[in-house]
Structures are given as structure tokens and as C-alpha cells.
Amino acid sequence: MTPFDLELFGCRSDNFGVLLHDPATGATASIDAPEEKPILAALARRGWTLTHILTTHHHSDHVEANQALKARFGAEIIGPARERDRIPGIDRAVDDGDRFDLAGHAVDVLWTPGHTAGHVCYHLPGDGLLFAADTLFALGCGRLFEGTPAQMWQSLSKLAALPEDTRVYFGHEYTLSNARFALTIDPDNAALKERAGEIERARAAGRFTAPTTIGLEKRTNPFLRAADPGIRKLLGLPNATDAEVFAEIRARKDRF
């Protein structure tokens, strides 16, 4: 199996665009379609032709270019069955536990409600890749627009159970703000303090903070660390459930 080539680039004000290209077949997938012009520029830069769009959820900043790209390339749009009616141009609806083939690479669909009710992530186990969109960010997680804290905690726990070396591509460049918030929740975490410094330097130099890994997030992302005794003590929730601790962290981030 030929490894995928990946192209990461910025869209809109803070969205990430990602292209996934199989050199053997020429198949090229866009993870979501935030904005047509940067996606076209990335395709032209690499000399690739778009064949698929893998949609994670219905928010406009993730589907805005669906119809334009489909009209231009005839790309197949794959998206969450639970948001089928809200995904422009959808051709194939997928749900939790589904597996489909992308140029000979297995793609597993993970339903991760919380940010939206039907949000899905795409896990490519043979490639060690996860496209988490607005469920899991570097040092953060998505706002709960349609789901409950308990749902989002379950979704994040599902992602945290993936192999630690899984490379995670996420939907937005929020990492600097996330790092500053994380330090208010987990101030004694040496790995987090070191990472926050690296992030400050990367962003000052104009570098992206994607991808991350599952293992790095488990060590430094407070939204995955609800069981940590130090975090529980700081929040005054020593005997709460993990979901309750997560809910408090999410509420504090909403006010941050």
C-alpha cells in the first residue's frame, strides 16, 4: 500500500484545509471543504485532481465549497448519515462503525457527537491518521453546539482509545489560545508547559500546530485528562465523574 501524500494549508480565518493524495491511483480527497480558492490553489500547487470530499459535519465553514468543487471535478462527497439533509451535494452517507475504501486504504467512520449531533471523524488505521475536525483540537475540543458534555466526553474517550502514535489533523488553528487556557487547568504539568512554549514559538514564526498525536493530547490536553487528581483538586471536584469534570473544564473554556 502506497502511503498517502498530505498537503496542509490555511482556509478562511483559522480553518485548516487538508488534501490526502494516493500517488498510485491519483485519488485525492479533501477533508471538508472550507473554502474553494485555497483548495484549488493547493491542488494546482501539487498537480492533483480532486476525487473525494470527506465531510465531517454540516457547519458552513466545513461545507461551503462542496457544491463548487463537485461541479468542477465531479468529486464524490461522503458525509455523516445523521446530517445527510444538511450536507450540500452528499453522495454517500456513512455512520458509526462503517468502513469504506479510499484508493485501497481503509477508512473507519467514528460518530463523535458533541460539537454537532451527527459529527463524524475519519480514522485510517493502516496509515495511522485521524481527521478529527471540530471534535478534538490540539489542547482543546469543540464547543458543544448540539450535544451534551456527556456525549462529548464519550466521543473524546473514543478518540483517546486509538493508538497513541496516531497523527491527528484537526479543523482549526486554535492551539495558542488553547494552550493558554490549558495552563489555567493543569498548571503543574511539565509536558504541557514545555509544549506551550513550543507553540508560542511556532505561531510567532508563522508555523502551523497540526498535526498532533493521540499520545501527546493524552499527556497535555486537559479535555482528555478529567481523571487527573491535580486537575480535579484545582476544580474542586475530587469525587465527580469524569464527564462532570470534563463539563466543568468545557464551561470554563467557554468563559475564557
N, C-alpha and C positions, 0 to 999 in steps of 0.2 A: 504494500500500500504506500503510495507516494504521499509524503507529508504535505499538508496544506501550506501555501504561502499566505501570509496575512498582511493587510495594509490597514493601519490605524490612522485616523485623521479627525480633525475637528469639524463639527457642523453647528449651525445656529450659534448661540452664545456660549453654550457649555456642553452640548451633546457630543458624544463620540460617534463616529462612523467607523464601521469595520467591514472590510471585504475579506472573504475567505475564498482562495483560489486553488483548484486542483490542477497542477501542471500536466498531469497525464491525460486528462479529459478536456481541459479548458473550462470546466464548470466553475462559475463564480457566484457566490452568494453574498448578498448584503445583509448584515444583521440589522434589522429595522431599516427604515428609510426616512431619516430625519429631515433631509433637505436635498433637493435634486442636484444643485450645482456642484457642491463639494464631492458628491458621489460620482458624478460624471467626470470631474477632474481627476479623481483617484483612479477611475477605470482607464482614462486616457493615459495617465502617467505610467501605469503598469502595462498597458496594451491588452487589457482584459475585456471580455464581453459578459454582461450580467445575465445570469440564467435563473437565479432564485432570489427571493427575498424572504428571510425568516423573521416574521413579525412576533414580537413578544407580548405586546398589549396595545390597546386601542388609542392611547393618548396621542394627540395630534402631532406632538414633537417626535413621535416614533413612526408615524404612518403618512406624514404629509406628502412624501414623494412616491408613494405606492403606485398611484394611477399613472403618473407621468412616466415612471421607469418601466412599468408594464407596457404602456403604449409604445415606448421607444424600443424596448428589447424583447417584448413577449415573455418577460420573466415570470416564472411561477411563484405565486405568493402563498406561503404556508403560514398559518397563524392559529391562535387558540380557538378551539371549538366553542368555548364558553363566551367568547366575544365575537363570534362569527359575524353577527349583524353589524358590528362596529368597526370591522377591518376592511378598508376600501380595497376592492379588487381581489379578495381572497379566493384562491382556487382550491386549497386543501386545508381542511380543519383538523387539528391534532389535539390530543388531550393527554392527561397524565398517564404515564406508562407506555405511551406509543413509542415505537421506534421506526424511523424511516431511513432510507439510504440517500446519501448525498455524495455522488461520484465515488461510490464504493466505500464510503465512510459511514459508520453507524451514528445516527443522531437520536438520542433519547430525549423525550419530552418530559419535563418536570413541571407540574402545576404548582405555582407558588403564589397563592392569593395573599393579599395584604395591601399592596400598592393599588392594584385593581383586583376585581373579583376573579378575573379569568387569566391573569398574568401567567405566562409560561417562561421557563428558561430552557435553553438547549445545551445538553451535555453530550460531548463527543468523547466517549470513554477511550476509544483507541488512539485518540490524538491528545488526550489529557487537557481538553479545553471545556470551559463553561462560559456561555454567554448569558449573563445574569441580568442585564438591562437594569431595571429600577427596583429589583428585589434586594440585591446585595451590592453595595458600593465598597470601594476601598475605605475602610474605617467608618462605614456607615451602612444605612439601609434606606429604602424608600419611605416616603411619607405614606400614612395609612388613609388613602382617599376613599377606598371602598371596602376594606377589610378590617378585621379586629386585631388588636395586639396578639391575641392567642393564635389567630390564623398566621400572622406574620412570623411569630416565634416558631411555629411548626414549619413554615416554609424555610426559614433560615436554618433550622435544625436539619432539614432535608439536605440543604446545600452543604452544611458543615460536615455531613457524613460522607461526602465524596473524598477521594484520595487527596492527601494534603498537598501533593505536588501539582494538582490540577491548576492550570492557569485560568484566571478569571478575568474576562473582559466585561466591563460594566457600562452603564448608559450615560453617565455624566461625570465631568471633571469637577467634583465637589470635594476633593480629597484634602485640600488645605484647610477649609473650614471644618471638615470632619475631624481632622487631626487636632485642631484647637479645642473642639468640643470633647473629643475622647480624653484629652488630658485632664478635663474637669471631672471625669467619671472614674478614671483609672490612673491617678497621678503618680503612683509609685511603681508603675510598670516600666521597667528599664528598656524592654524591647520597644515599647510604644514611644518613649522619649527619644530613643535613637532614630526610630522611623520618622517621627515628626520633624526632626532636624533634617533628615534626608529629603523629606517632602518640601520643606521650606526652600532648600537649595534647588531642588528640581524645578519647582514652579518659578522661582526667581530667574532661572536660566531658560524658561520657556519650554521645559520638557514635560511631557505627559506623565501621569502617575499610573496609567494602565500598561500592562496587566498587573494584577496582584496574584496571589495564590491562596488556596483554601487554608493552608497551614499558617501563612502569615496573618491572615484575618483571624484565625482562631487564637493566635497569640496576642493580637493587638487591637482588634475591633471590639469595642465594648458591647455592641449589639449581639455578639456571639458569646459573650463572657458573663452571662447572667448568673452562672453558678459560682463565680469567683467570690470568695469570702470578703476580700478587701472592698470590692465594689458593693457588695451587699451591706457591709458595715457603713460605708460612706453614705449610702442611700437611706440608711436606717431601716433596712428590710431583711434582717438576718434570717427570718423564718418564712419568707414569702416563697411562692413557687417561682420557677424560672420565668414563666410567662408574665407574672406580676412584676418581677424585676425588669424584664425587658420593657414592659409597658411604661414603667416609670422613666427608664432611660429615653424611650421614644418621646414621651411627654416633655422631658427636659430639653431634648434636641429641638422640638417644635418651638420652644420659647427662647432658644439660644440666640 
